[in-house]
Amino acid sequence: MNQNAARVSPRQYLDGMDPRVKLATALCLGPVVWRLGPAGTAALTLFFAAGTIIAVPRSGYGSGAVRGNAVFVALWATAKCLFDIWSGMAVTTAVFESAVFGAKLLTLIFLGLVLAATTSPRQMGAALSWALTPALGHRAWKAALALALLVHNLPLAWTAGAAIRRAMRLRCPDLPFARKPALFATALLRTMSLTAYDRTMAVAARNLDRPEAWRPVFAHPWRGAPPCFLTVGLAIGLLYLEF
């Protein structure tokens, strides 16, 4: 028994955790990360960067999701830095604050990627259904279905986007840069809309459009709660130390 437990990899441990624990941890850490100072932000950025390296590359998102989000964060941080300098802020201060802003945004993205990569849409929907049942009653399954479809569509959108960018490089190498965003957005929307019917049929074929399909059943209740609560506690401790 102990030998089998010792063979569990970090990725397998993350996959086997109770989705309620992971969802609650993400919801608690989100506001804390946004209020952390520079030192706490750097610590959590490194922590969740390690989690992303463990969880994301072998998931449906792939390493392209990490690169794409890193570019997104770099663009926003650069834009903030330029606007701060334009408004009269000192260059060193603007660069420092923009770097902290980018690190916070990247940490939140890493947190979301780890959650999505280690939790199936069905598990996440069941966790949300369990959490919303006291407030919404028998209608909680509709919110669970909506969240499951959203999470399911994210890796599909990343895959479609990568394919479209590759096709644009091969077929339109001389396309002006100003036309690339519009062409990419049009192709992505068309691709995702064409698969909407297939997703609708899949939901109906698996009887996921019924409340019975979203009754919360968890194979390992509250597994992973101690390390997740410890992580939240340490993040809150960093928040109080910096203030």
Biotite code that builds the C-alpha atoms (Angstrom):
import biotite.structure as struc

atoms = struc.array([
    struc.Atom([0.000, 0.000, 0.000], chain_id="A", res_id=1, res_name="MET", atom_name="CA", element="C"),
    struc.Atom([2.791, 2.391, 0.942], chain_id="A", res_id=2, res_name="ASN", atom_name="CA", element="C"),
    struc.Atom([4.780, 1.425, -2.154], chain_id="A", res_id=3, res_name="GLN", atom_name="CA", element="C"),
    struc.Atom([1.824, 2.271, -4.400], chain_id="A", res_id=4, res_name="ASN", atom_name="CA", element="C"),
    struc.Atom([1.346, 5.595, -2.629], chain_id="A", res_id=5, res_name="ALA", atom_name="CA", element="C"),
    struc.Atom([5.033, 6.388, -3.088], chain_id="A", res_id=6, res_name="ALA", atom_name="CA", element="C"),
    struc.Atom([4.746, 5.864, -6.825], chain_id="A", res_id=7, res_name="ARG", atom_name="CA", element="C"),
    struc.Atom([2.069, 8.526, -7.251], chain_id="A", res_id=8, res_name="VAL", atom_name="CA", element="C"),
    struc.Atom([3.488, 11.397, -9.286], chain_id="A", res_id=9, res_name="SER", atom_name="CA", element="C"),
    struc.Atom([2.649, 15.040, -8.521], chain_id="A", res_id=10, res_name="PRO", atom_name="CA", element="C"),
    struc.Atom([0.469, 15.165, -11.644], chain_id="A", res_id=11, res_name="ARG", atom_name="CA", element="C"),
    struc.Atom([-1.473, 12.059, -10.547], chain_id="A", res_id=12, res_name="GLN", atom_name="CA", element="C"),
    struc.Atom([-1.904, 13.527, -7.080], chain_id="A", res_id=13, res_name="TYR", atom_name="CA", element="C"),
    struc.Atom([-3.316, 16.754, -8.526], chain_id="A", res_id=14, res_name="LEU", atom_name="CA", element="C"),
    struc.Atom([-5.647, 14.798, -10.805], chain_id="A", res_id=15, res_name="ASP", atom_name="CA", element="C"),
    struc.Atom([-6.950, 12.690, -7.916], chain_id="A", res_id=16, res_name="GLY", atom_name="CA", element="C"),
    struc.Atom([-7.776, 15.582, -5.594], chain_id="A", res_id=17, res_name="MET", atom_name="CA", element="C"),
    struc.Atom([-11.377, 16.390, -4.749], chain_id="A", res_id=18, res_name="ASP", atom_name="CA", element="C"),
    struc.Atom([-12.543, 19.000, -7.291], chain_id="A", res_id=19, res_name="PRO", atom_name="CA", element="C"),
    struc.Atom([-14.363, 20.889, -4.533], chain_id="A", res_id=20, res_name="ARG", atom_name="CA", element="C"),
    struc.Atom([-11.039, 21.389, -2.762], chain_id="A", res_id=21, res_name="VAL", atom_name="CA", element="C"),
    struc.Atom([-9.319, 22.655, -5.903], chain_id="A", res_id=22, res_name="LYS", atom_name="CA", element="C"),
    struc.Atom([-12.172, 24.995, -6.820], chain_id="A", res_id=23, res_name="LEU", atom_name="CA", element="C"),
    struc.Atom([-12.366, 26.422, -3.283], chain_id="A", res_id=24, res_name="ALA", atom_name="CA", element="C"),
    struc.Atom([-8.594, 26.906, -3.215], chain_id="A", res_id=25, res_name="THR", atom_name="CA", element="C"),
    struc.Atom([-8.643, 28.808, -6.504], chain_id="A", res_id=26, res_name="ALA", atom_name="CA", element="C"),
    struc.Atom([-11.504, 31.036, -5.333], chain_id="A", res_id=27, res_name="LEU", atom_name="CA", element="C"),
    struc.Atom([-9.694, 31.835, -2.079], chain_id="A", res_id=28, res_name="CYS", atom_name="CA", element="C"),
    struc.Atom([-6.309, 32.472, -3.657], chain_id="A", res_id=29, res_name="LEU", atom_name="CA", element="C"),
    struc.Atom([-7.583, 34.787, -6.385], chain_id="A", res_id=30, res_name="GLY", atom_name="CA", element="C"),
    struc.Atom([-8.292, 37.840, -4.176], chain_id="A", res_id=31, res_name="PRO", atom_name="CA", element="C"),
    struc.Atom([-5.226, 37.137, -2.012], chain_id="A", res_id=32, res_name="VAL", atom_name="CA", element="C"),
    struc.Atom([-2.871, 37.106, -5.013], chain_id="A", res_id=33, res_name="VAL", atom_name="CA", element="C"),
    struc.Atom([-4.206, 40.433, -6.250], chain_id="A", res_id=34, res_name="TRP", atom_name="CA", element="C"),
    struc.Atom([-3.494, 42.113, -2.892], chain_id="A", res_id=35, res_name="ARG", atom_name="CA", element="C"),
    struc.Atom([-0.027, 40.650, -2.284], chain_id="A", res_id=36, res_name="LEU", atom_name="CA", element="C"),
    struc.Atom([3.089, 42.779, -2.310], chain_id="A", res_id=37, res_name="GLY", atom_name="CA", element="C"),
    struc.Atom([6.131, 42.209, -4.532], chain_id="A", res_id=38, res_name="PRO", atom_name="CA", element="C"),
    struc.Atom([7.803, 39.507, -2.405], chain_id="A", res_id=39, res_name="ALA", atom_name="CA", element="C"),
    struc.Atom([4.629, 37.477, -1.886], chain_id="A", res_id=40, res_name="GLY", atom_name="CA", element="C"),
    struc.Atom([3.718, 37.813, -5.541], chain_id="A", res_id=41, res_name="THR", atom_name="CA", element="C"),
    struc.Atom([7.137, 36.523, -6.603], chain_id="A", res_id=42, res_name="ALA", atom_name="CA", element="C"),
    struc.Atom([6.868, 33.543, -4.241], chain_id="A", res_id=43, res_name="ALA", atom_name="CA", element="C"),
    struc.Atom([3.407, 32.508, -5.495], chain_id="A", res_id=44, res_name="LEU", atom_name="CA", element="C"),
    struc.Atom([4.392, 33.099, -9.119], chain_id="A", res_id=45, res_name="THR", atom_name="CA", element="C"),
    struc.Atom([7.266, 30.622, -8.767], chain_id="A", res_id=46, res_name="LEU", atom_name="CA", element="C"),
    struc.Atom([5.035, 28.161, -6.893], chain_id="A", res_id=47, res_name="PHE", atom_name="CA", element="C"),
    struc.Atom([2.292, 28.111, -9.507], chain_id="A", res_id=48, res_name="PHE", atom_name="CA", element="C"),
    struc.Atom([4.813, 28.205, -12.356], chain_id="A", res_id=49, res_name="ALA", atom_name="CA", element="C"),
    struc.Atom([6.116, 24.880, -11.012], chain_id="A", res_id=50, res_name="ALA", atom_name="CA", element="C"),
    struc.Atom([2.552, 23.571, -10.810], chain_id="A", res_id=51, res_name="GLY", atom_name="CA", element="C"),
    struc.Atom([1.916, 24.669, -14.383], chain_id="A", res_id=52, res_name="THR", atom_name="CA", element="C"),
    struc.Atom([5.052, 22.890, -15.608], chain_id="A", res_id=53, res_name="ILE", atom_name="CA", element="C"),
    struc.Atom([3.844, 19.698, -13.895], chain_id="A", res_id=54, res_name="ILE", atom_name="CA", element="C"),
    struc.Atom([0.196, 19.814, -14.938], chain_id="A", res_id=55, res_name="ALA", atom_name="CA", element="C"),
    struc.Atom([-0.307, 21.699, -18.189], chain_id="A", res_id=56, res_name="VAL", atom_name="CA", element="C"),
    struc.Atom([2.060, 20.291, -20.882], chain_id="A", res_id=57, res_name="PRO", atom_name="CA", element="C"),
    struc.Atom([0.463, 16.806, -20.780], chain_id="A", res_id=58, res_name="ARG", atom_name="CA", element="C"),
    struc.Atom([-3.093, 18.142, -20.748], chain_id="A", res_id=59, res_name="SER", atom_name="CA", element="C"),
    struc.Atom([-5.318, 19.205, -23.621], chain_id="A", res_id=60, res_name="GLY", atom_name="CA", element="C"),
    struc.Atom([-3.950, 22.732, -23.357], chain_id="A", res_id=61, res_name="TYR", atom_name="CA", element="C"),
    struc.Atom([-0.307, 21.924, -24.058], chain_id="A", res_id=62, res_name="GLY", atom_name="CA", element="C"),
    struc.Atom([2.688, 24.178, -23.706], chain_id="A", res_id=63, res_name="SER", atom_name="CA", element="C"),
    struc.Atom([1.237, 26.532, -26.335], chain_id="A", res_id=64, res_name="GLY", atom_name="CA", element="C"),
    struc.Atom([-1.286, 27.759, -23.768], chain_id="A", res_id=65, res_name="ALA", atom_name="CA", element="C"),
    struc.Atom([1.542, 28.767, -21.444], chain_id="A", res_id=66, res_name="VAL", atom_name="CA", element="C"),
    struc.Atom([3.404, 30.617, -24.203], chain_id="A", res_id=67, res_name="ARG", atom_name="CA", element="C"),
    struc.Atom([0.271, 32.354, -25.429], chain_id="A", res_id=68, res_name="GLY", atom_name="CA", element="C"),
    struc.Atom([-0.692, 33.561, -21.972], chain_id="A", res_id=69, res_name="ASN", atom_name="CA", element="C"),
    struc.Atom([2.881, 34.692, -21.278], chain_id="A", res_id=70, res_name="ALA", atom_name="CA", element="C"),
    struc.Atom([2.771, 36.850, -24.418], chain_id="A", res_id=71, res_name="VAL", atom_name="CA", element="C"),
    struc.Atom([-0.634, 38.198, -23.338], chain_id="A", res_id=72, res_name="PHE", atom_name="CA", element="C"),
    struc.Atom([0.715, 39.176, -19.913], chain_id="A", res_id=73, res_name="VAL", atom_name="CA", element="C"),
    struc.Atom([3.842, 40.760, -21.432], chain_id="A", res_id=74, res_name="ALA", atom_name="CA", element="C"),
    struc.Atom([1.720, 42.924, -23.731], chain_id="A", res_id=75, res_name="LEU", atom_name="CA", element="C"),
    struc.Atom([-0.519, 44.117, -20.888], chain_id="A", res_id=76, res_name="TRP", atom_name="CA", element="C"),
    struc.Atom([2.432, 44.822, -18.587], chain_id="A", res_id=77, res_name="ALA", atom_name="CA", element="C"),
    struc.Atom([4.195, 46.764, -21.346], chain_id="A", res_id=78, res_name="THR", atom_name="CA", element="C"),
    struc.Atom([1.052, 48.765, -22.087], chain_id="A", res_id=79, res_name="ALA", atom_name="CA", element="C"),
    struc.Atom([0.647, 49.617, -18.389], chain_id="A", res_id=80, res_name="LYS", atom_name="CA", element="C"),
    struc.Atom([4.280, 50.689, -18.169], chain_id="A", res_id=81, res_name="CYS", atom_name="CA", element="C"),
    struc.Atom([3.978, 52.985, -21.194], chain_id="A", res_id=82, res_name="LEU", atom_name="CA", element="C"),
    struc.Atom([0.748, 54.575, -19.937], chain_id="A", res_id=83, res_name="PHE", atom_name="CA", element="C"),
    struc.Atom([2.277, 55.144, -16.487], chain_id="A", res_id=84, res_name="ASP", atom_name="CA", element="C"),
    struc.Atom([5.336, 56.820, -18.013], chain_id="A", res_id=85, res_name="ILE", atom_name="CA", element="C"),
    struc.Atom([3.103, 58.912, -20.268], chain_id="A", res_id=86, res_name="TRP", atom_name="CA", element="C"),
    struc.Atom([1.094, 60.056, -17.224], chain_id="A", res_id=87, res_name="SER", atom_name="CA", element="C"),
    struc.Atom([4.247, 61.341, -15.535], chain_id="A", res_id=88, res_name="GLY", atom_name="CA", element="C"),
    struc.Atom([5.439, 58.455, -13.384], chain_id="A", res_id=89, res_name="MET", atom_name="CA", element="C"),
    struc.Atom([9.166, 57.869, -13.030], chain_id="A", res_id=90, res_name="ALA", atom_name="CA", element="C"),
    struc.Atom([10.527, 55.254, -15.405], chain_id="A", res_id=91, res_name="VAL", atom_name="CA", element="C"),
    struc.Atom([11.958, 53.003, -12.692], chain_id="A", res_id=92, res_name="THR", atom_name="CA", element="C"),
    struc.Atom([8.723, 53.129, -10.682], chain_id="A", res_id=93, res_name="THR", atom_name="CA", element="C"),
    struc.Atom([6.619, 52.440, -13.764], chain_id="A", res_id=94, res_name="ALA", atom_name="CA", element="C"),
    struc.Atom([8.748, 49.447, -14.755], chain_id="A", res_id=95, res_name="VAL", atom_name="CA", element="C"),
    struc.Atom([8.667, 48.011, -11.226], chain_id="A", res_id=96, res_name="PHE", atom_name="CA", element="C"),
    struc.Atom([4.900, 48.383, -10.782], chain_id="A", res_id=97, res_name="GLU", atom_name="CA", element="C"),
    struc.Atom([4.237, 46.974, -14.244], chain_id="A", res_id=98, res_name="SER", atom_name="CA", element="C"),
    struc.Atom([6.425, 43.971, -13.462], chain_id="A", res_id=99, res_name="ALA", atom_name="CA", element="C"),
    struc.Atom([4.501, 43.324, -10.245], chain_id="A", res_id=100, res_name="VAL", atom_name="CA", element="C"),
    struc.Atom([1.197, 43.715, -12.118], chain_id="A", res_id=101, res_name="PHE", atom_name="CA", element="C"),
    struc.Atom([2.359, 41.267, -14.778], chain_id="A", res_id=102, res_name="GLY", atom_name="CA", element="C"),
    struc.Atom([3.497, 38.760, -12.146], chain_id="A", res_id=103, res_name="ALA", atom_name="CA", element="C"),
    struc.Atom([0.115, 38.909, -10.408], chain_id="A", res_id=104, res_name="LYS", atom_name="CA", element="C"),
    struc.Atom([-1.745, 38.433, -13.678], chain_id="A", res_id=105, res_name="LEU", atom_name="CA", element="C"),
    struc.Atom([0.549, 35.559, -14.655], chain_id="A", res_id=106, res_name="LEU", atom_name="CA", element="C"),
    struc.Atom([0.022, 33.898, -11.254], chain_id="A", res_id=107, res_name="THR", atom_name="CA", element="C"),
    struc.Atom([-3.750, 34.014, -11.661], chain_id="A", res_id=108, res_name="LEU", atom_name="CA", element="C"),
    struc.Atom([-3.447, 32.573, -15.155], chain_id="A", res_id=109, res_name="ILE", atom_name="CA", element="C"),
    struc.Atom([-1.174, 29.789, -13.891], chain_id="A", res_id=110, res_name="PHE", atom_name="CA", element="C"),
    struc.Atom([-3.693, 29.045, -11.129], chain_id="A", res_id=111, res_name="LEU", atom_name="CA", element="C"),
    struc.Atom([-6.516, 28.787, -13.650], chain_id="A", res_id=112, res_name="GLY", atom_name="CA", element="C"),
    struc.Atom([-4.468, 26.613, -16.000], chain_id="A", res_id=113, res_name="LEU", atom_name="CA", element="C"),
    struc.Atom([-3.537, 24.183, -13.224], chain_id="A", res_id=114, res_name="VAL", atom_name="CA", element="C"),
    struc.Atom([-7.177, 23.940, -12.145], chain_id="A", res_id=115, res_name="LEU", atom_name="CA", element="C"),
    struc.Atom([-8.445, 23.389, -15.674], chain_id="A", res_id=116, res_name="ALA", atom_name="CA", element="C"),
    struc.Atom([-5.667, 20.960, -16.623], chain_id="A", res_id=117, res_name="ALA", atom_name="CA", element="C"),
    struc.Atom([-6.124, 18.700, -13.580], chain_id="A", res_id=118, res_name="THR", atom_name="CA", element="C"),
    struc.Atom([-9.914, 18.820, -13.297], chain_id="A", res_id=119, res_name="THR", atom_name="CA", element="C"),
    struc.Atom([-12.201, 17.454, -15.988], chain_id="A", res_id=120, res_name="SER", atom_name="CA", element="C"),
    struc.Atom([-15.216, 19.537, -17.055], chain_id="A", res_id=121, res_name="PRO", atom_name="CA", element="C"),
    struc.Atom([-17.515, 16.927, -15.507], chain_id="A", res_id=122, res_name="ARG", atom_name="CA", element="C"),
    struc.Atom([-15.685, 17.088, -12.158], chain_id="A", res_id=123, res_name="GLN", atom_name="CA", element="C"),
    struc.Atom([-15.675, 20.875, -12.129], chain_id="A", res_id=124, res_name="MET", atom_name="CA", element="C"),
    struc.Atom([-19.363, 20.962, -12.968], chain_id="A", res_id=125, res_name="GLY", atom_name="CA", element="C"),
    struc.Atom([-20.142, 18.501, -10.176], chain_id="A", res_id=126, res_name="ALA", atom_name="CA", element="C"),
    struc.Atom([-18.202, 20.638, -7.694], chain_id="A", res_id=127, res_name="ALA", atom_name="CA", element="C"),
    struc.Atom([-20.065, 23.759, -8.771], chain_id="A", res_id=128, res_name="LEU", atom_name="CA", element="C"),
    struc.Atom([-23.393, 21.935, -8.595], chain_id="A", res_id=129, res_name="SER", atom_name="CA", element="C"),
    struc.Atom([-22.584, 20.836, -5.031], chain_id="A", res_id=130, res_name="TRP", atom_name="CA", element="C"),
    struc.Atom([-21.645, 24.395, -4.046], chain_id="A", res_id=131, res_name="ALA", atom_name="CA", element="C"),
    struc.Atom([-24.684, 26.056, -5.642], chain_id="A", res_id=132, res_name="LEU", atom_name="CA", element="C"),
    struc.Atom([-27.349, 23.557, -4.577], chain_id="A", res_id=133, res_name="THR", atom_name="CA", element="C"),
    struc.Atom([-28.062, 25.323, -1.246], chain_id="A", res_id=134, res_name="PRO", atom_name="CA", element="C"),
    struc.Atom([-28.709, 28.591, -3.137], chain_id="A", res_id=135, res_name="ALA", atom_name="CA", element="C"),
    struc.Atom([-30.211, 27.426, -6.447], chain_id="A", res_id=136, res_name="LEU", atom_name="CA", element="C"),
    struc.Atom([-31.739, 24.110, -5.448], chain_id="A", res_id=137, res_name="GLY", atom_name="CA", element="C"),
    struc.Atom([-32.688, 21.876, -8.372], chain_id="A", res_id=138, res_name="HIS", atom_name="CA", element="C"),
    struc.Atom([-31.501, 24.524, -10.877], chain_id="A", res_id=139, res_name="ARG", atom_name="CA", element="C"),
    struc.Atom([-27.839, 24.210, -9.850], chain_id="A", res_id=140, res_name="ALA", atom_name="CA", element="C"),
    struc.Atom([-27.202, 21.597, -12.562], chain_id="A", res_id=141, res_name="TRP", atom_name="CA", element="C"),
    struc.Atom([-27.720, 24.246, -15.278], chain_id="A", res_id=142, res_name="LYS", atom_name="CA", element="C"),
    struc.Atom([-24.822, 26.306, -13.941], chain_id="A", res_id=143, res_name="ALA", atom_name="CA", element="C"),
    struc.Atom([-22.761, 23.109, -13.709], chain_id="A", res_id=144, res_name="ALA", atom_name="CA", element="C"),
    struc.Atom([-23.479, 22.284, -17.353], chain_id="A", res_id=145, res_name="LEU", atom_name="CA", element="C"),
    struc.Atom([-22.585, 25.820, -18.463], chain_id="A", res_id=146, res_name="ALA", atom_name="CA", element="C"),
    struc.Atom([-19.259, 25.706, -16.620], chain_id="A", res_id=147, res_name="LEU", atom_name="CA", element="C"),
    struc.Atom([-18.460, 22.239, -17.975], chain_id="A", res_id=148, res_name="ALA", atom_name="CA", element="C"),
    struc.Atom([-19.063, 23.396, -21.552], chain_id="A", res_id=149, res_name="LEU", atom_name="CA", element="C"),
    struc.Atom([-16.895, 26.478, -20.999], chain_id="A", res_id=150, res_name="LEU", atom_name="CA", element="C"),
    struc.Atom([-14.005, 24.428, -19.607], chain_id="A", res_id=151, res_name="VAL", atom_name="CA", element="C"),
    struc.Atom([-14.400, 21.855, -22.385], chain_id="A", res_id=152, res_name="HIS", atom_name="CA", element="C"),
    struc.Atom([-14.236, 24.560, -25.048], chain_id="A", res_id=153, res_name="ASN", atom_name="CA", element="C"),
    struc.Atom([-11.004, 26.130, -23.795], chain_id="A", res_id=154, res_name="LEU", atom_name="CA", element="C"),
    struc.Atom([-8.574, 23.428, -25.020], chain_id="A", res_id=155, res_name="PRO", atom_name="CA", element="C"),
    struc.Atom([-10.563, 23.169, -28.253], chain_id="A", res_id=156, res_name="LEU", atom_name="CA", element="C"),
    struc.Atom([-10.140, 26.901, -28.802], chain_id="A", res_id=157, res_name="ALA", atom_name="CA", element="C"),
    struc.Atom([-6.390, 26.700, -28.080], chain_id="A", res_id=158, res_name="TRP", atom_name="CA", element="C"),
    struc.Atom([-5.998, 23.801, -30.522], chain_id="A", res_id=159, res_name="THR", atom_name="CA", element="C"),
    struc.Atom([-8.029, 25.555, -33.203], chain_id="A", res_id=160, res_name="ALA", atom_name="CA", element="C"),
    struc.Atom([-6.091, 28.790, -32.683], chain_id="A", res_id=161, res_name="GLY", atom_name="CA", element="C"),
    struc.Atom([-2.752, 27.016, -33.050], chain_id="A", res_id=162, res_name="ALA", atom_name="CA", element="C"),
    struc.Atom([-3.934, 25.343, -36.263], chain_id="A", res_id=163, res_name="ALA", atom_name="CA", element="C"),
    struc.Atom([-5.171, 28.662, -37.671], chain_id="A", res_id=164, res_name="ILE", atom_name="CA", element="C"),
    struc.Atom([-1.900, 30.444, -36.886], chain_id="A", res_id=165, res_name="ARG", atom_name="CA", element="C"),
    struc.Atom([0.055, 27.634, -38.538], chain_id="A", res_id=166, res_name="ARG", atom_name="CA", element="C"),
    struc.Atom([-2.178, 27.782, -41.628], chain_id="A", res_id=167, res_name="ALA", atom_name="CA", element="C"),
    struc.Atom([-1.776, 31.562, -41.823], chain_id="A", res_id=168, res_name="MET", atom_name="CA", element="C"),
    struc.Atom([2.010, 31.254, -41.715], chain_id="A", res_id=169, res_name="ARG", atom_name="CA", element="C"),
    struc.Atom([2.020, 28.661, -44.496], chain_id="A", res_id=170, res_name="LEU", atom_name="CA", element="C"),
    struc.Atom([-0.695, 30.025, -46.777], chain_id="A", res_id=171, res_name="ARG", atom_name="CA", element="C"),
    struc.Atom([-0.455, 33.770, -46.157], chain_id="A", res_id=172, res_name="CYS", atom_name="CA", element="C"),
    struc.Atom([3.205, 34.524, -45.482], chain_id="A", res_id=173, res_name="PRO", atom_name="CA", element="C"),
    struc.Atom([2.944, 37.982, -47.060], chain_id="A", res_id=174, res_name="ASP", atom_name="CA", element="C"),
    struc.Atom([-0.280, 38.989, -45.313], chain_id="A", res_id=175, res_name="LEU", atom_name="CA", element="C"),
    struc.Atom([0.024, 42.515, -43.802], chain_id="A", res_id=176, res_name="PRO", atom_name="CA", element="C"),
    struc.Atom([0.263, 42.552, -40.021], chain_id="A", res_id=177, res_name="PHE", atom_name="CA", element="C"),
    struc.Atom([-2.775, 44.850, -39.737], chain_id="A", res_id=178, res_name="ALA", atom_name="CA", element="C"),
    struc.Atom([-5.022, 42.214, -41.360], chain_id="A", res_id=179, res_name="ARG", atom_name="CA", element="C"),
    struc.Atom([-3.828, 39.235, -39.317], chain_id="A", res_id=180, res_name="LYS", atom_name="CA", element="C"),
    struc.Atom([-5.907, 39.852, -36.140], chain_id="A", res_id=181, res_name="PRO", atom_name="CA", element="C"),
    struc.Atom([-9.175, 40.214, -38.059], chain_id="A", res_id=182, res_name="ALA", atom_name="CA", element="C"),
    struc.Atom([-8.483, 37.128, -40.176], chain_id="A", res_id=183, res_name="LEU", atom_name="CA", element="C"),
    struc.Atom([-7.518, 35.073, -37.122], chain_id="A", res_id=184, res_name="PHE", atom_name="CA", element="C"),
    struc.Atom([-10.626, 36.132, -35.169], chain_id="A", res_id=185, res_name="ALA", atom_name="CA", element="C"),
    struc.Atom([-12.933, 35.384, -38.109], chain_id="A", res_id=186, res_name="THR", atom_name="CA", element="C"),
    struc.Atom([-11.426, 31.951, -38.706], chain_id="A", res_id=187, res_name="ALA", atom_name="CA", element="C"),
    struc.Atom([-11.532, 31.065, -34.996], chain_id="A", res_id=188, res_name="LEU", atom_name="CA", element="C"),
    struc.Atom([-15.182, 32.089, -34.608], chain_id="A", res_id=189, res_name="LEU", atom_name="CA", element="C"),
    struc.Atom([-16.131, 30.132, -37.713], chain_id="A", res_id=190, res_name="ARG", atom_name="CA", element="C"),
    struc.Atom([-14.281, 27.032, -36.516], chain_id="A", res_id=191, res_name="THR", atom_name="CA", element="C"),
    struc.Atom([-15.845, 27.122, -33.054], chain_id="A", res_id=192, res_name="MET", atom_name="CA", element="C"),
    struc.Atom([-19.339, 27.750, -34.436], chain_id="A", res_id=193, res_name="SER", atom_name="CA", element="C"),
    struc.Atom([-19.063, 24.772, -36.797], chain_id="A", res_id=194, res_name="LEU", atom_name="CA", element="C"),
    struc.Atom([-18.392, 22.472, -33.839], chain_id="A", res_id=195, res_name="THR", atom_name="CA", element="C"),
    struc.Atom([-21.284, 23.836, -31.746], chain_id="A", res_id=196, res_name="ALA", atom_name="CA", element="C"),
    struc.Atom([-23.725, 21.331, -33.253], chain_id="A", res_id=197, res_name="TYR", atom_name="CA", element="C"),
    struc.Atom([-21.398, 18.427, -32.487], chain_id="A", res_id=198, res_name="ASP", atom_name="CA", element="C"),
    struc.Atom([-21.079, 19.549, -28.866], chain_id="A", res_id=199, res_name="ARG", atom_name="CA", element="C"),
    struc.Atom([-24.841, 19.899, -28.537], chain_id="A", res_id=200, res_name="THR", atom_name="CA", element="C"),
    struc.Atom([-25.372, 16.367, -29.874], chain_id="A", res_id=201, res_name="MET", atom_name="CA", element="C"),
    struc.Atom([-22.682, 15.016, -27.546], chain_id="A", res_id=202, res_name="ALA", atom_name="CA", element="C"),
    struc.Atom([-24.384, 16.576, -24.520], chain_id="A", res_id=203, res_name="VAL", atom_name="CA", element="C"),
    struc.Atom([-27.730, 15.079, -25.520], chain_id="A", res_id=204, res_name="ALA", atom_name="CA", element="C"),
    struc.Atom([-26.255, 11.649, -26.342], chain_id="A", res_id=205, res_name="ALA", atom_name="CA", element="C"),
    struc.Atom([-24.620, 11.412, -22.916], chain_id="A", res_id=206, res_name="ARG", atom_name="CA", element="C"),
    struc.Atom([-27.770, 12.622, -21.129], chain_id="A", res_id=207, res_name="ASN", atom_name="CA", element="C"),
    struc.Atom([-25.871, 15.580, -19.688], chain_id="A", res_id=208, res_name="LEU", atom_name="CA", element="C"),
    struc.Atom([-28.870, 17.861, -20.217], chain_id="A", res_id=209, res_name="ASP", atom_name="CA", element="C"),
    struc.Atom([-30.659, 16.327, -17.239], chain_id="A", res_id=210, res_name="ARG", atom_name="CA", element="C"),
    struc.Atom([-30.286, 17.116, -13.531], chain_id="A", res_id=211, res_name="PRO", atom_name="CA", element="C"),
    struc.Atom([-29.534, 13.460, -12.719], chain_id="A", res_id=212, res_name="GLU", atom_name="CA", element="C"),
    struc.Atom([-26.231, 13.688, -14.604], chain_id="A", res_id=213, res_name="ALA", atom_name="CA", element="C"),
    struc.Atom([-24.957, 16.424, -12.294], chain_id="A", res_id=214, res_name="TRP", atom_name="CA", element="C"),
    struc.Atom([-25.698, 14.920, -8.918], chain_id="A", res_id=215, res_name="ARG", atom_name="CA", element="C"),
    struc.Atom([-22.472, 15.443, -6.963], chain_id="A", res_id=216, res_name="PRO", atom_name="CA", element="C"),
    struc.Atom([-20.617, 12.133, -6.586], chain_id="A", res_id=217, res_name="VAL", atom_name="CA", element="C"),
    struc.Atom([-16.964, 12.349, -5.575], chain_id="A", res_id=218, res_name="PHE", atom_name="CA", element="C"),
    struc.Atom([-14.692, 9.312, -5.710], chain_id="A", res_id=219, res_name="ALA", atom_name="CA", element="C"),
    struc.Atom([-12.247, 10.657, -3.102], chain_id="A", res_id=220, res_name="HIS", atom_name="CA", element="C"),
    struc.Atom([-14.097, 13.074, -0.796], chain_id="A", res_id=221, res_name="PRO", atom_name="CA", element="C"),
    struc.Atom([-11.911, 15.953, 0.397], chain_id="A", res_id=222, res_name="TRP", atom_name="CA", element="C"),
    struc.Atom([-8.670, 14.386, -0.847], chain_id="A", res_id=223, res_name="ARG", atom_name="CA", element="C"),
    struc.Atom([-5.953, 17.038, -0.998], chain_id="A", res_id=224, res_name="GLY", atom_name="CA", element="C"),
    struc.Atom([-7.623, 19.345, 1.515], chain_id="A", res_id=225, res_name="ALA", atom_name="CA", element="C"),
    struc.Atom([-4.646, 19.630, 3.951], chain_id="A", res_id=226, res_name="PRO", atom_name="CA", element="C"),
    struc.Atom([-2.022, 20.803, 1.392], chain_id="A", res_id=227, res_name="PRO", atom_name="CA", element="C"),
    struc.Atom([-4.503, 23.124, -0.320], chain_id="A", res_id=228, res_name="CYS", atom_name="CA", element="C"),
    struc.Atom([-5.595, 24.731, 2.930], chain_id="A", res_id=229, res_name="PHE", atom_name="CA", element="C"),
    struc.Atom([-1.926, 25.019, 3.942], chain_id="A", res_id=230, res_name="LEU", atom_name="CA", element="C"),
    struc.Atom([-1.199, 26.832, 0.660], chain_id="A", res_id=231, res_name="THR", atom_name="CA", element="C"),
    struc.Atom([-4.070, 29.248, 1.266], chain_id="A", res_id=232, res_name="VAL", atom_name="CA", element="C"),
    struc.Atom([-2.898, 29.797, 4.833], chain_id="A", res_id=233, res_name="GLY", atom_name="CA", element="C"),
    struc.Atom([0.662, 30.545, 3.716], chain_id="A", res_id=234, res_name="LEU", atom_name="CA", element="C"),
    struc.Atom([-0.599, 32.976, 1.069], chain_id="A", res_id=235, res_name="ALA", atom_name="CA", element="C"),
    struc.Atom([-2.710, 34.795, 3.670], chain_id="A", res_id=236, res_name="ILE", atom_name="CA", element="C"),
    struc.Atom([0.313, 34.825, 5.991], chain_id="A", res_id=237, res_name="GLY", atom_name="CA", element="C"),
    struc.Atom([2.403, 36.463, 3.274], chain_id="A", res_id=238, res_name="LEU", atom_name="CA", element="C"),
    struc.Atom([-0.332, 39.021, 2.783], chain_id="A", res_id=239, res_name="LEU", atom_name="CA", element="C"),
    struc.Atom([-0.328, 40.019, 6.459], chain_id="A", res_id=240, res_name="TYR", atom_name="CA", element="C"),
    struc.Atom([3.483, 40.031, 6.683], chain_id="A", res_id=241, res_name="LEU", atom_name="CA", element="C"),
    struc.Atom([3.752, 42.489, 3.797], chain_id="A", res_id=242, res_name="GLU", atom_name="CA", element="C"),
    struc.Atom([1.165, 44.804, 5.290], chain_id="A", res_id=243, res_name="PHE", atom_name="CA", element="C"),
])
